[in-house]
């Protein structure tokens, strides 16, 4: 005999393999009936991209250019770390469940 419960509601009758799912801002794709794959993206600002790509500010005196480049790189690094921490907080439960079998 199959045991049933009324603790859940079926919202979508069929979900395709590798379909993108948004669960309260946490994006993932279904890898199987058990596992999820990360679908998060690290999106950074144009200023951070320019700093990383070493797009120089040309209307500055040469003496200030190196200092400004370092400030821009520090700012880009801070932005990336903050966003990575945010993504990691959402992904840690998935990683723990998949690798260690721990469900949070």
N, C-alpha and C positions, 0 to 999 in steps of 0.2 A: 504494500500500500504506500502511496506517495503522500508524504506529509506536506501540507500547505500552510501558508501564513498570509495574513492580510496587512503586513507591515510595510508593503511597498506598492507603488503604482507604476504601471508600464506607461511610459510617456511616448516612446517610439517603438513600434512593433519590430522594426528591422534596422540594424546598424551594420554598415558594410565594413569589411576589413580595411584598416588604415584610414578610416574616416576621421576627420578632424572633429574633436569634441571640445566644447567650451563648458567647463564645469566651474561656474562662479569665478571666471577669470583665469582658471588653470587650464591651459591648452594641452591636449595630448591626442594621440591617435591610438586606436585599438590595434594591438599587436596579435592578440588572441582572445579567447574567452577569459583569460586570467591576467594577462599582462597589458600594460599601457606603454607607449613610447612617447618620449618628450617631444613636444611640438613648440616649445618656447623659443623665442628669438631674442637675441640681444640687439636692441635698436639704440644707437647712440646719436647724439646731436651732430649737426653739420660742423660746428666748431670743434668737437672732439675728433671728427674725421679729418679735418684740416690739420689739426695738431699732429695726429698720428702720421698722416701722409707728408708731413713736413712742408706744408704750404705756408711759405714765409709771408710775413707782413712786410710789404715793400716800402711803405711810407714811414718807416721808423729809422732813426739813426742806428748805424751798425752796432754801436756800443750797447744799445738797449735790446737789440734783436735776440741775442742769446738768452738774456734774462726773460724776455717775453715768451720765447719758445719754451723755456723750461716751465714757466707758469702755465702755459697752455697745455703742455704734456701732463703736468701735475693735475690740472683740472680734468683732463680727459681720463686719466687714470682713476681719479676719485669717482667720476661718473660711471665708469665701467664697473668698478668694485661695488658701488651701491646697487646698480642694476643686477649684477651677478648674485649678490646676496639676496635680493628680492626673488629672483628666479630660483635660487637654490632652496629657499624656504618652502617654495611650492613643490619642488621636485624631490626633496629629501624623503617624504613619506613613500613615494613611488620607488626610490632607490632602495630604501630599507626593506620594503616589502619584497621587491624582486630579488635582491642579493641575499638577504638574511631571513626572509620569511616573517619579518616583524610588521604587524599591521598597527598603524597609529590611528 
